[in-house]
């Protein structure tokens, strides 16, 4: 099965290409421009150049493809507040461009990487797929709009799709030094400043290893629904870890203290944890690397090398 991966040079894209290949599928990496070609040279997959904002480029990229893992897009919630139109242009309109090209090319299978941020801050925890949508920023809203376009296109019978709402990706070759675990490691090693913590450090999140997220994408490709249907699954570890837990795990793994500076409490969700039992039951997916200690140890080993 030949699978086109958009956003192939990104954090999740690289992990997904590797996992697709490891599990016997034939990945094709979609990249943008000469710089992306250079970055994609080590992806271990056929490379095709196309851009989600350039509809004419998408048809050739889809030639001979059986399904698409759509991972391309903008992902920073805070940045989306300053550039909402940019986020809708790429995350929503770019997805619509892809759907049109897929229909024209006769490619019906789609797995879309969305975000658990679409749920907002629900009081009910852990979070199931039955919760109402309440996107708190343009990033989440642009992803939800893309999900809705996918759902309506599936109803025409031209598409069979699975949407994965991903929780907090971590581990692997994490390029984002602003995330909590890389910042805690940097503080422990002296490569970064003391870790700033809002409030008492009890804010709790669900961390899922990027390779576990990639394996969920592969499972979804293999279990695509019939034409005319779009299904949705939460993808997370199902375990909540607080900022204090992250600090303790980093200190245990590295054997070093994490210097901490407490700041006033910030307006942020106290707890966001997934219920991923539906993905486990229907996709046969299980996270195997997403224990907090394992994620920290993975990042630490890679940094040490």
N, C-alpha and C positions, 0 to 999 in steps of 0.2 A: 504494500500500500504506500503510495507516494503522498507525502504530507507537506504542504507549503507552510512555513512558519514566518509570519510577519513579526517585526521587532526582533529579528534573529540575533542581532548583535547585543541585545540587552541582557540584563541580569537573568531573567527567567528564560529568555530566548535561547541563550547559550546552553543552559541546563536542559531545556526541552529538546534541543537538537541532539545532545548527547544521549538523553534517555530514549528518544525515538530510535536512534541508531542502535543503542544497546539492546533494545527489545525487538529488533528485527524489522522495523519499519524503514522506509526510505525518505529521510527528511530532505527538504529543499529550503535553503535559507533565502528569504527576501530581504535585501538590503537597499539603502538609499545612497546613491552618489559614490564618487571615487574614494572618499575617506572611509565610507562604510565598506567598500570593497576591500580596502586594505585591512580594516579591522576584522572583516569576515574571512580573511585568508586562512585562519586557523580553526574554522568552525567544523571542519570535517564533513562538509555537505556540499552539494551543488549550490552555487550562488546565482541568484537572479536579481537583477536590479529593477526596482520599481518603487513607487511612492504612493502612499494612500491618498495624498492630495492631488495626484495626477492620474485621473481615471484611465487615460489612454495607455498608461504604462502597465496597468494591472492585468489586462487580457493576456499578453505574452507571458507574464509571470505565472499564470494559472494553467498554462498549456501542459496537458498530460498529468495533471494533479488529480488525486482522488478526494482529498479533504484539505481543510485549512485549519491551522491553529493560529488564531488571530490574537497576537500579543502586543502588537505595535500601538503606541500611543504615549501621551503625556501622563505622568503619574504623581506629581507633587501637589498635595492638597493646598498648601499655603500659597504656592505660586499661582494656582488656579484662581485664587481670589483677586490677584492683580491682572490676570489675563484670561478672563472667562471665555472670551470669544475664540482665543487661540485653542483652548481646550475643547470647545465644542467643534471647532473646525477640524481638528485632527481626530479626536476620540469618537465624535458622533458622525460628522459628515464623512470622515475617512472610512468609517465602518459602512456607511451607506454606499460609498463608491465601491468598496470591496464586494458588497452584496450584489450590486448591479453587475459587476464584472463576473462574479461567480454564476449568476443567472445566465448571462450571455455565453459563458464558457461551458455551461452544463455541469458545473461542480456544485454538488448539493450538500456536502458534509462540512459542518463548521463547529469548532470548539472555540469559545470566546472567553478570554481571561478578563473577568470583571473584578469588582472589589466589594468586600464586606462593608465598606464605608457607605454603601447605598442605604443600609439600614439606619444610619444615623446613630442615635444614642438610645436604644431601647431599654426600658426598665427590666424587661424579661431577659434573664440569662440562664443558661447559654442560649445563643441565638439560633433559631431554626429558620427554614425557608418560608415558613408561614407568616413571619413578621411583616408588617406593612413597610413600604419604602418611605424613607424620610432623608434624602440626601442633604448633608449639611454644608456642602461647598460645591463649586462648579465642577471640580474633578469627579466627585461622585455622581452629580447630576448628569454630566456628559456621558458617563458610563451607563447610567440607567437609561438615558435616551437611546444609546446604542443597543442595549438589551431589548428595548421596546421595538426598535426597527427590526431586529432579528426575529422577535416573536411574531410580528405582523407578517414578515416575509415568509416565515415558516407556514403560516396559515394558508398561504397561496398554494402550498404543496411543492414549491420549488426548492425548499430548504429543509434540512433536518439538522437540528442544532442543539448544542449543549452549552450552557452558560455556567462558568465556575466563578463563584464569588470567593475570592482569595482573602485570607486574613494576613497577618503580618509576616511577610517573607523575611527569612534570615538564613545565615550560614552560607556555605559555598564561597564563591568569589564575590562577596558583597561589595559593590563599588561605592556604596553610599555611606560616607563617613559620618553623616548626620544622624544615622539610626542609633538607637540606644545601646545596642550591644557593641558595635564598633567604637562608640564614644567611651564606653566603660573600659574596654580593652586599651584604648589609647591613653586613658587616664591612668590605668594601672601600670603601664610601661613607661610613662613619662613622655610619650610622643604627642600627647594632647593635654589640654588643661584639665583641672579638676572637673569631675562630672557634676553638672548642675541638675538638681532635682527639684521639681515643682512640688511644694507641699511636703507631705510625710513619706512619699515614695510608695504609696499603696496603689497607685494607678496600675491596673492589671490589663494585660493584653495576651492574645493567643498567637504565639510564634509558631510558624510552620517552616520547616527547612525547604529551601528552594528546590532541592532534588525531590522531596516528597510532593511539592506542588507540580513539578514537571511530570512525575509519575501519575498524578491525577489527570493531567492533560492527556497522557498516553492512554490511560484507562478510558477516558471519555471518548477519544478517537475510536477506540475499539468497540465501544458500546453506544455508538450514535443511535438515536431513536429513529423510527420510521419517518419517511418524508411527510411533512405537514406538522411535525411536532417540534417543540423547543422545550427542553428541560433545564432545570436549574439546581445547582448543588453548592452547599457551603464546603470550603476546603480549609481546614484548620486542624490543629492538634487536638482540640477539645480540652486543653489544659490552660488555665490562666497563670501567668507569671507576672508578678509585680516588679516595679523598678528595684525595690529592695531585693527581690529574688535574683534579679539580673546581677546586681552588685555582688551578692553572696556567691553566685555561680562563677563569676569572673575571678573573685578572690580565691576560690577553691581550685579552679583550673590553673591559674597562673602562679599561685603561691605568693601573690603580691597584694598589698592593700590598694583599694580604689579610693583616692581622695575625693571627697564629696563636698559640694556647696549646696545648701538648701535655699531655695528661693520661695517667695510667697506662692500659695496655691494658684494654679491656673484653671481657667474654665475648660475642663476636658472631661471626657467620659470616665467614670471611675472604674468600670469593668466592661470589657468587650471580649467575649469568649464564644467560640463556635460550638454548635451541635452539628457534627458532620456525619451523623449516623446514616442519613439518606445516601450519601456518596459511598459509604462503606457497604450498605446493603445492595444498592443498585449498580454501582460501578465496580464493586469488589476491591475498592481502594483502601489501603491502610497506611498511615504515616509510620515510618520506621526509623527516622532520623531526627524527629522533632522534639525530643526531650530537651529541656533548656540546657542541661549540662552538656549534652551531645552537640548542640548547636554552638555553644561557646567553645568547646574543645576543638571543634572543626575549624572555626575561625582562628583560634589561637595557633593551631598547628600550621595553618596556611601562612599566617603572619610570621611565625617563627622560621619557616622555610625561606 
